[in-house]
Amino acid sequence: MKRFSIISLIVLAFLMSAYKKPDVYEINAEKNAYIHNNRGLMYVDEKCYYAAIQEFKIAISLNPDTQATAVYYNNLGEVYLTIGYPDYALDCFKRALKQFSLNFKYYHNLAKTYKALNSLDTQIAVYSDESNPLNKVMLGVLYAQKGETKRAIIILDEFCMTEPDLIITPAVKKYIKELIEQQ
């Protein structure tokens, strides 16, 4: 009887003690990558480019194969273009396009990089291949960077007519309007 009462008291005390597991801090690499990307953007605003490069690289390494990584690569490439390293920027923009090919800004930045590297003509020949419909977007932007705006407008308008339902199409239409206003 004594034994039963002691065991029941222990069980009852355990049940009534409101035991709760301690909170565990979960390390989330995706959230940390987002934080490092934002720090990198703050460093860019402060014109602290070396620190921004390091923060973007940390963000990429924490979250390597997602759509968000394309944004991190684009930010890194923009910093490299700003400080005058178009070779490094070229790799970043190509990786951004590989991660997510439906952001028009990546095409525009890549075309600016090709212009900085003086390779517009060779890239126009490369992107003239019509096997991928998105090559028309790059081709149109390359012609715009070269200064042939009429040709760029025609190619980009043709893309918008053949691919009206893509996510990138409204941005391309907006760019066409900007090119028309520049003429």
Salt bridges, closest charged atoms under 4 A:
GLU55 OE1 - HIS36 ND1 2.53
GLU78 OE2 - LYS105 NZ 3.45
ASP91 OD2 - ARG95 NE 3.13
ASP121 OD1 - LYS146 NZ 2.65
GLU148 OE2 - LYS146 NZ 3.55
GLU148 OE1 - ARG151 NH1 3.42
GLU158 OE2 - LYS136 NZ 2.72
